[in-house]
Amino acid sequence: MHWSRLVPHDPLPVLARLRRMAHEEALAALARALQAEGEADARAKQAERLIATETQAASDPAGDDGVVEAFAAWLPGARTRAAQARAACERAQADVSRARAMLAVTRAGVEAVKTLIAEQSARLAAAAARAEQRALDDAAARTRPGLHQI
């Protein structure tokens, strides 16, 4: 079979389907990015809460020196982990922003194809209406030949 028989005459329906598929994928990517952002934010907040809780425990005047020393040894690593968690959260937020932008781009692509299809439909309808009017005019001219002579 020749390739031209496999290619539809009108590429707009195929383009519309591809644009919808891209939009659906962008929507799914945004959902995944939002999920990852929520998880990263929860980890960052947990790390910050842990530091606050341990700081409060080490600040207890009734506590012994061992708790304070353990806290002093633990705190630098905890701050590093909290900073890493916050950085991961910020990267996740950036991913969400990119996913939102991609969603907007794909939505615009879907709308552009819808507009093209509507314009094409209007052109085809107008051409059909003109052809029908010509056919009516031709039929009218054939049925009343004597009117043109008066």
Phi, psi and omega per residue, in radians:
M1 nan 2.367 -3.137
H2 -1.256 2.529 -3.084
W3 -1.044 -0.543 -3.094
S4 -1.149 -0.398 3.095
R5 -1.383 -0.332 3.114
L6 -1.477 -0.435 -3.115
V7 -1.525 2.154 3.122
P8 -1.168 2.731 -3.129
H9 -1.196 -0.578 -3.105
D10 -1.946 1.953 -3.101
P11 -1.381 -0.176 -3.060
L12 -1.102 -0.731 3.091
P13 -1.073 -0.660 3.102
V14 -1.158 -0.777 3.113
L15 -1.079 -0.709 3.119
A16 -1.071 -0.765 3.140
R17 -1.120 -0.742 3.113
L18 -1.106 -0.721 3.125
R19 -1.151 -0.688 3.095
R20 -1.122 -0.707 3.122
M21 -1.117 -0.730 3.102
A22 -1.108 -0.685 3.123
H23 -1.136 -0.755 3.125
E24 -1.106 -0.696 3.107
E25 -1.158 -0.696 3.112
A26 -1.125 -0.654 3.092
L27 -1.127 -0.761 3.106
A28 -1.140 -0.681 3.116
A29 -1.123 -0.671 3.091
L30 -1.127 -0.735 3.121
A31 -1.062 -0.753 3.113
R32 -1.127 -0.715 -3.134
A33 -1.143 -0.700 3.104
L34 -1.134 -0.694 3.103
Q35 -1.094 -0.821 -3.141
A36 -1.113 -0.670 3.104
E37 -1.102 -0.775 3.129
G38 -1.070 -0.740 3.126
E39 -1.162 -0.743 3.135
A40 -1.134 -0.705 3.116
D41 -1.115 -0.716 3.124
A42 -1.101 -0.723 3.115
R43 -1.129 -0.718 3.139
A44 -1.136 -0.770 3.130
K45 -1.143 -0.665 3.109
Q46 -1.109 -0.744 3.127
A47 -1.100 -0.711 3.128
E48 -1.197 -0.695 3.094
R49 -1.116 -0.688 3.135
L50 -1.090 -0.735 3.095
I51 -1.093 -0.780 -3.131
A52 -1.095 -0.749 -3.133
T53 -1.126 -0.802 -3.127
E54 -1.191 -0.593 3.089
T55 -1.113 -0.769 3.126
Q56 -1.109 -0.730 3.141
A57 -1.139 -0.696 -3.140
A58 -1.261 -0.378 -3.129
S59 -1.512 -0.061 -3.122
D60 -1.151 2.106 -3.125
P61 -1.086 -0.397 -3.131
A62 -1.446 -0.159 -3.101
G63 -1.290 2.788 -3.133
D64 -1.644 3.005 -3.078
D65 -1.149 -0.487 3.137
G66 -1.105 -0.679 3.120
V67 -1.145 -0.745 -3.135
V68 -1.146 -0.748 -3.140
E69 -1.144 -0.739 3.108
A70 -1.104 -0.692 3.105
F71 -1.113 -0.774 -3.133
A72 -1.078 -0.641 3.117
A73 -1.296 -0.601 -3.077
W74 -1.365 -0.594 -2.970
L75 -1.017 -0.808 -3.121
P76 -1.018 -0.752 3.110
G77 -1.146 -0.672 3.128
A78 -1.139 -0.683 3.106
R79 -1.155 -0.684 3.104
T80 -1.095 -0.802 3.123
R81 -1.115 -0.673 3.112
A82 -1.153 -0.713 3.116
A83 -1.145 -0.692 3.100
Q84 -1.139 -0.707 3.119
A85 -1.143 -0.699 3.116
R86 -1.168 -0.688 3.100
A87 -1.121 -0.714 3.088
A88 -1.101 -0.660 3.101
C89 -1.135 -0.728 3.116
E90 -1.132 -0.675 3.071
R91 -1.118 -0.700 3.115
A92 -1.128 -0.665 3.089
Q93 -1.122 -0.686 3.085
A94 -1.135 -0.669 3.083
D95 -1.091 -0.687 3.100
V96 -1.102 -0.752 3.124
S97 -1.070 -0.758 3.115
R98 -1.130 -0.709 3.140
A99 -1.136 -0.677 3.091
R100 -1.123 -0.715 3.120
A101 -1.119 -0.747 3.123
M102 -1.123 -0.664 3.095
L103 -1.082 -0.745 3.119
A104 -1.105 -0.706 3.125
V105 -1.117 -0.794 -3.124
T106 -1.191 -0.608 3.085
R107 -1.104 -0.735 3.109
A108 -1.105 -0.659 3.099
G109 -1.115 -0.729 3.098
V110 -1.093 -0.793 -3.124
E111 -1.139 -0.651 3.127
A112 -1.096 -0.759 3.124
V113 -1.170 -0.671 3.081
K114 -1.047 -0.722 3.120
T115 -1.113 -0.769 3.111
L116 -1.067 -0.735 3.135
I117 -1.126 -0.734 3.124
A118 -1.126 -0.732 3.121
E119 -1.132 -0.733 3.122
Q120 -1.108 -0.735 3.125
S121 -1.082 -0.738 3.125
A122 -1.133 -0.711 3.106
R123 -1.115 -0.742 3.140
L124 -1.146 -0.693 3.106
A125 -1.131 -0.721 3.123
A126 -1.143 -0.720 3.120
A127 -1.130 -0.708 3.113
A128 -1.132 -0.704 3.126
A129 -1.134 -0.708 3.107
R130 -1.132 -0.726 3.132
A131 -1.117 -0.713 3.120
E132 -1.136 -0.700 3.130
Q133 -1.153 -0.714 3.092
R134 -1.075 -0.731 3.132
A135 -1.110 -0.712 3.101
L136 -1.135 -0.745 3.122
D137 -1.107 -0.740 3.116
D138 -1.120 -0.725 3.130
A139 -1.128 -0.711 3.130
A140 -1.149 -0.674 -3.141
A141 -1.180 -0.605 -3.139
R142 -1.302 -0.532 -3.067
T143 -1.464 -0.318 -3.117
R144 -2.266 1.174 -3.098
P145 -1.187 -0.477 -3.075
G146 -1.279 -0.359 -3.106
L147 -1.189 -0.489 -3.116
H148 -1.290 -0.327 -3.090
Q149 -1.553 -0.235 -3.072
I150 -1.407 nan nan
